[in-house]
Amino acid sequence: MNIVSYIIKAIGHKDALRFEASTSEPASTQDLLLKKIISANSNTSFGKKHGFGSISDAGQYQSKVPVFKYDGLLPFIEKSLKGETNILTAENPIFFATTSGTTGKPKYIPVTQSSRNAKSMVMRLWMYYASRKHPDIFNGKILSVVSPEAESYTEKGIPCGAESGHAYKNMPAVMKKNYSVPYDVFAMDDYKSKYYILLRLALQENISFIGTCNPSTILLLCQKTTEHAPELIRDLYEGTCAMLKESGKNLRARIMPYLKKDRARAKHLEDIMDSAGSLSPAGAWPSLALIGCWLGGSVGIYLRDFSKYFSKETPLRDWGYLASELRGSIPIEDNTPAGILAIETNYYEFLDEADADSGKKRFLTVSQLKKGGRYFVYPTTLAGLYRYEMNDIIEVADFYNRTPVIKFCQKGKGVSSITGEKLYESQVVEAVSRSLEKNRLHLEFIVATIDTENLPKYVFIVEETTDKINEEAGLALISDIDAFLRKINIEYDSKRKSSRLDRPVLKIAERGSYDTYRKKKVSEGVPDGQFKMLKLNSDPGFQENFKTVRTL
């Protein structure tokens, strides 16, 4: 048993005993957590404003504290960004996770030491349950992919960036030794070099576990492995790394000590490539014991291509309900997107999906959920998000003891996230409107939707009105739409840079397509006067409703 296996087994077992006991009493566990959060933060600016000192139960909490979208918390967050203390939480933020917002400005999600510790505990539980069923996952090295921790800094020098990078960089040294890629690689700006160096380091190791949120990232690594196999094998044979030549002197100095010269392994990989016609992860890492990534929601569609690169026997385990704001579930079984709600680390309220548009909203607690129900999630976190509107829909798949087992279904209305970009309908409308105006085109914008064939991409469907759009004008339009989206959504831009999102496509629909679709929906029972179609639809098959005459 290596040191990581020992740590996970020893600490994880203790965590699991406590967690499993809590799943038998979810209501009391949640009540105690809420009281702890309220008590700890009663003297903060937020706590004083909302009467935390007089709140003693969940009912009072709901009556005194309204539901908050990000913009509602922004005045408090801005004070924290400037270095003011005791604003949302008594604890000072140690990090701000950046994620895309509805406007062009990113959201800054505070992270405290307590919230980071809580997320780490949930991750330890994930590792414990995974290793209990797959004891070989730590026999080799771990391959993970994260985003850079520090994209900017506050006035007081607090880093702002991706929480995955923050967690990776700050993991205990004993754990870092089991990872195949040092953090410095993930901090690189050049994605082409980043992926190559990442694979160069991984191919010299016996990888037994691959773990990263999005399966599209894993597929991209698979494609890059096949594409660059001869160069990667040659570098392994010679103990070099071609892409490091283009990197700065300091980065080369930090990465070079990790490079191994292994001619026997290089020859073995070359033989595999010659025999199979290509090099796949299944061939490179035959001891791969588990892949951890998201299995549900809109990203689940990428799993269909895993069989091209991995053995059918390689088990998959969902990474859990996870966002910058929270780590919300702990999957304990393979091949299902469902996981036990993480009731020890976040306080949750839920709104039945059917009641979302009603005038009177009834918020439910964890003990009021029903199997098969679909709900919007409103967490309260240790980092100062109170009754926070995630705009996420989850479904209760089952119960573990008395605690819901949930799976992420989709973002709420008007949001799409096929590779983690969280693209908002308002951003799409703005980008299309500005592009039509810039190109002086008169077109009817119908919808933006997704295409997951090969590399995922967005498809923009328009209908000609008075203008007959030629190829040059159409290509200019879709190029400008892409450019505007990259300016107003930092995560869309990041996914485009890293090739996880391909260039968008423009489809010209047959004249009258929108009206035909509207009439179809009215005939199916939608009131004519209330018909409204979102301008962003995350159903890959939605474009089949419109007959395309040209694609650009």
SVG drawing of the C-alpha trace seen along z (x, -y; Angstrom):
<svg xmlns="http://www.w3.org/2000/svg" viewBox="-54 -48 72 53">
<polyline fill="none" stroke="black" stroke-width="0.4" points="0.0,0.0 1.5,-3.4 1.4,-6.5 -1.6,-8.0 -3.7,-4.9 -2.8,-4.7 -3.8,-8.4 -7.1,-8.0 -8.0,-4.8 -7.1,-6.1 -8.6,-9.6 -11.3,-8.8 -12.6,-6.0 -13.0,-8.3 -14.7,-10.9 -17.0,-8.2 -18.1,-6.9 -19.2,-10.4 -20.8,-11.2 -22.8,-8.0 -24.1,-8.6 -25.2,-12.1 -27.1,-10.7 -29.5,-9.0 -30.3,-12.4 -30.2,-14.9 -32.6,-17.4 -30.8,-17.8 -27.4,-17.8 -28.6,-20.7 -30.2,-22.6 -26.9,-22.4 -24.9,-23.6 -27.2,-26.5 -27.0,-27.6 -23.2,-27.3 -23.1,-29.5 -25.5,-32.1 -23.7,-32.2 -20.3,-32.5 -21.3,-35.4 -23.9,-37.3 -21.6,-40.3 -20.6,-40.7 -22.0,-43.5 -24.3,-41.0 -25.3,-39.3 -26.2,-42.6 -28.2,-43.8 -30.2,-40.6 -30.8,-40.1 -28.6,-37.0 -28.6,-37.6 -32.4,-36.9 -32.5,-33.9 -32.9,-30.6 -34.4,-28.2 -34.8,-27.7 -38.2,-29.4 -36.8,-32.6 -33.8,-32.4 -36.2,-32.3 -38.3,-35.2 -35.3,-37.5 -32.9,-36.7 -34.1,-37.0 -32.9,-34.8 -29.8,-36.2 -28.5,-36.2 -24.9,-37.1 -25.7,-40.8 -27.4,-41.1 -24.3,-39.9 -22.0,-42.0 -21.8,-45.1 -20.6,-42.9 -18.2,-41.0 -16.7,-44.2 -15.9,-45.3 -14.2,-42.0 -12.2,-42.4 -11.0,-45.8 -9.7,-44.2 -12.5,-45.2 -13.0,-42.5 -16.0,-41.1 -18.3,-41.6 -19.9,-38.4 -18.1,-36.1 -16.0,-36.6 -13.3,-34.7 -11.4,-36.7 -11.4,-35.2 -8.2,-33.5 -9.1,-33.2 -11.7,-34.3 -12.9,-31.8 -13.7,-33.5 -16.5,-32.3 -18.6,-33.8 -21.4,-36.1 -24.5,-37.3 -22.7,-40.5 -19.2,-40.8 -17.7,-41.0 -16.6,-37.8 -18.2,-36.7 -15.8,-36.6 -16.8,-33.8 -15.2,-34.1 -13.3,-31.1 -12.5,-31.0 -10.2,-28.5 -13.3,-26.8 -15.0,-26.4 -11.8,-25.1 -11.4,-22.6 -15.0,-21.5 -14.5,-20.9 -11.3,-19.0 -13.2,-16.8 -15.9,-16.0 -13.1,-15.2 -11.5,-12.9 -14.8,-11.1 -15.0,-10.8 -11.5,-9.3 -12.2,-7.0 -15.4,-5.5 -13.6,-5.2 -10.6,-3.4 -12.7,-1.1 -14.1,0.4 -11.0,-0.1 -8.0,0.4 -5.6,0.1 -6.3,-3.5 -3.3,-4.8 -0.8,-2.1 0.4,-4.4 0.3,-8.1 -2.8,-10.4 -3.5,-12.4 -5.6,-15.5 -6.3,-18.7 -6.9,-22.0 -7.1,-25.6 -4.6,-28.3 -5.1,-29.4 -4.1,-33.1 -5.5,-35.0 -5.4,-38.3 -5.0,-39.6 -7.0,-41.8 -5.7,-45.0 -4.5,-43.1 -2.8,-40.4 -5.4,-37.7 -5.4,-35.4 -8.4,-35.3 -8.8,-32.4 -9.9,-28.8 -10.5,-26.9 -9.4,-23.7 -5.9,-25.2 -6.1,-26.7 -6.8,-23.3 -4.2,-21.5 -1.5,-24.0 -2.3,-23.9 -2.7,-20.1 -0.3,-18.5 3.1,-17.7 2.7,-14.0 -0.3,-14.0 1.5,-16.1 4.0,-13.3 1.3,-11.0 0.3,-13.4 2.0,-13.1 2.0,-16.8 3.4,-19.7 1.2,-22.8 3.6,-25.0 2.3,-23.2 -1.3,-24.3 -0.2,-27.9 1.0,-28.1 -0.8,-30.4 0.0,-28.5 -2.5,-25.7 -0.8,-23.8 2.4,-23.6 0.5,-22.9 -1.3,-19.8 1.9,-18.5 4.0,-18.9 1.2,-17.4 1.1,-14.3 4.8,-14.1 5.0,-13.9 2.0,-11.5 3.3,-9.0 6.4,-8.4 4.3,-7.2 2.1,-4.3 -1.2,-6.2 -3.8,-4.4 -6.4,-7.1 -7.6,-9.9 -9.7,-12.6 -11.0,-15.9 -14.5,-17.4 -15.3,-17.5 -15.2,-14.4 -14.6,-16.6 -11.2,-17.5 -10.4,-13.8 -11.4,-13.3 -9.2,-16.2 -6.2,-14.7 -6.9,-11.4 -7.0,-13.1 -3.8,-15.0 -2.1,-11.7 -3.0,-10.1 -2.0,-13.2 1.4,-13.7 2.3,-10.1 5.5,-9.9 6.9,-13.1 6.0,-12.2 7.6,-8.8 10.7,-10.3 10.9,-12.8 10.5,-10.0 13.3,-8.0 15.7,-11.0 14.6,-12.5 13.6,-15.7 10.4,-17.7 10.1,-19.6 7.5,-22.1 9.7,-23.3 12.1,-24.9 9.5,-27.5 8.9,-28.2 10.6,-30.7 13.9,-30.0 12.3,-29.9 9.6,-27.5 12.1,-25.2 14.1,-25.1 11.1,-24.1 9.9,-21.4 13.1,-19.8 13.7,-18.0 10.5,-16.1 11.4,-14.7 12.5,-11.1 14.6,-9.3 13.0,-5.9 14.1,-4.1 12.5,-0.8 9.1,-2.4 9.4,-4.5 10.1,-1.3 7.1,0.4 4.8,-2.5 6.1,-2.6 5.4,1.2 1.8,0.6 1.3,-2.3 2.7,-0.2 0.5,2.8 -2.7,0.9 -2.2,-1.9 -2.4,-4.6 -1.6,-5.2 -4.5,-5.3 -4.7,-5.7 -5.8,-2.1 -2.6,-1.0 -0.4,-3.5 -1.8,-2.9 -3.1,0.7 -3.2,0.3 -5.8,-2.5 -8.2,-1.5 -10.7,-4.4 -11.8,-7.5 -13.4,-10.2 -15.4,-12.9 -19.0,-14.2 -21.3,-11.6 -24.6,-13.5 -26.1,-16.8 -25.2,-18.0 -21.6,-16.7 -22.7,-13.1 -23.0,-12.9 -19.2,-12.8 -19.0,-9.5 -20.2,-7.8 -16.7,-8.4 -14.8,-7.0 -14.9,-3.5 -12.6,-4.7 -9.8,-5.3 -10.5,-3.3 -11.2,0.3 -14.9,1.0 -14.0,2.5 -12.5,-0.8 -15.0,-2.0 -16.3,-5.6 -17.3,-7.5 -19.1,-10.8 -17.0,-13.7 -20.1,-14.9 -22.3,-18.0 -19.5,-20.6 -19.2,-24.3 -17.1,-27.3 -19.7,-27.9 -19.8,-24.5 -19.0,-20.8 -22.4,-19.4 -22.5,-15.6 -20.5,-12.4 -21.0,-9.6 -20.2,-6.3 -21.1,-4.0 -19.7,-3.7 -21.4,-4.6 -24.1,-6.8 -24.3,-10.6 -25.9,-10.4 -24.3,-11.1 -25.2,-11.6 -26.0,-15.2 -23.1,-16.7 -25.2,-17.7 -22.3,-18.4 -20.7,-21.2 -23.5,-23.3 -27.0,-24.2 -29.6,-23.7 -33.0,-24.9 -34.9,-23.7 -37.6,-24.9 -39.7,-22.5 -39.1,-23.0 -42.8,-23.1 -43.1,-26.1 -40.3,-28.1 -42.6,-30.5 -45.4,-30.7 -46.1,-33.8 -45.7,-32.2 -42.5,-30.1 -42.4,-27.4 -38.8,-26.6 -38.1,-23.1 -35.6,-21.7 -33.6,-18.5 -36.2,-16.3 -39.0,-17.5 -37.7,-16.2 -39.2,-13.3 -37.7,-10.6 -38.0,-11.6 -38.5,-15.3 -36.6,-18.0 -35.6,-21.0 -33.7,-24.3 -30.9,-24.5 -30.3,-27.4 -27.2,-26.7 -25.9,-28.7 -22.1,-28.1 -19.3,-28.5 -17.8,-31.2 -20.7,-33.7 -23.2,-32.8 -26.6,-33.0 -29.7,-31.5 -27.8,-31.7 -29.6,-31.2 -27.4,-28.7 -29.8,-28.4 -29.1,-24.6 -31.7,-21.9 -31.0,-18.6 -33.1,-15.4 -33.5,-13.2 -32.5,-9.7 -32.8,-7.9 -32.1,-8.1 -29.1,-6.9 -30.4,-6.2 -32.6,-9.3 -30.5,-11.6 -31.2,-12.4 -29.0,-11.0 -29.0,-13.7 -27.9,-14.1 -27.3,-17.3 -29.7,-17.7 -29.0,-21.0 -28.5,-24.7 -31.7,-26.6 -33.4,-28.5 -31.3,-30.6 -27.9,-29.1 -25.8,-26.5 -22.6,-24.9 -21.3,-22.1 -17.7,-22.4 -18.0,-24.5 -18.4,-27.9 -21.7,-28.9 -23.0,-30.8 -26.0,-33.0 -28.9,-33.8 -28.3,-37.5 -24.7,-37.2 -25.8,-35.4 -28.4,-38.0 -25.9,-40.8 -23.2,-39.2 -25.6,-38.5 -27.2,-41.9 -23.8,-43.7 -22.5,-41.5 -25.6,-42.1 -25.3,-45.8 -21.6,-45.8 -22.1,-43.8 -25.3,-45.8 -27.2,-42.6 -31.0,-42.2 -31.6,-38.7 -34.0,-37.0 -32.0,-35.4 -33.8,-32.3 -31.7,-30.4 -28.3,-29.4 -28.0,-25.7 -25.2,-23.1 -23.5,-20.5 -21.6,-17.8 -20.3,-15.9 -16.5,-15.8 -15.4,-18.9 -18.4,-20.6 -19.5,-23.9 -22.4,-26.4 -24.7,-26.6 -26.4,-29.9 -29.5,-29.6 -30.7,-32.6 -33.4,-33.2 -32.9,-35.5 -35.4,-38.4 -34.7,-41.2 -31.0,-40.2 -29.6,-37.3 -26.6,-36.4 -23.5,-35.4 -20.6,-33.3 -18.3,-36.2 -20.9,-38.1 -21.9,-34.9 -18.4,-34.1 -17.8,-37.6 -21.0,-37.5 -20.2,-34.2 -16.6,-35.3 -17.8,-38.5 -20.3,-36.6 -17.5,-34.4 -15.2,-37.4 -17.9,-39.3 -18.7,-36.2 -15.0,-35.8 -14.9,-39.4 -18.0,-39.2 -17.6,-35.6 -14.2,-34.7 -15.0,-31.0 -16.2,-30.8 -12.9,-32.5 -10.9,-30.1 -12.6,-27.0 -12.0,-28.4 -8.3,-29.0 -7.9,-25.5 -9.7,-23.9 -12.3,-22.4 -14.9,-24.5 -14.6,-24.6 -15.4,-27.6 -19.2,-28.3 -21.2,-27.6 -23.8,-29.7 -26.8,-27.9 -29.2,-29.7 -32.7,-28.3 -35.4,-28.2 -37.6,-31.3 -40.6,-31.0 -38.9,-28.4 -39.5,-30.4 -43.2,-30.9 -43.6,-27.2 -42.1,-26.2 -44.3,-28.7 -47.4,-27.3 -46.3,-23.8 -45.9,-24.7 -49.3,-26.4 -50.9,-23.4 -49.4,-21.3 -51.2,-23.5 -48.9,-26.5 -51.1,-29.6 -50.5,-31.7 -50.2,-34.9 -47.8,-33.4 -45.4,-31.7 -41.8,-32.6 -38.7,-30.8 -35.4,-31.1 -32.6,-32.3 -30.3,-29.7 -31.3,-26.1 -28.9,-23.4 -30.7,-20.4 -28.4,-19.0 -31.4,-17.9 -33.2,-21.2 -31.7,-22.4 -33.6,-19.5 -36.7,-21.7 -35.4,-24.0 -34.6,-23.1 -31.1,-24.4 -30.4,-25.7 -26.7,-26.7 -24.1,-26.2 -21.2,-28.5"/>
</svg>
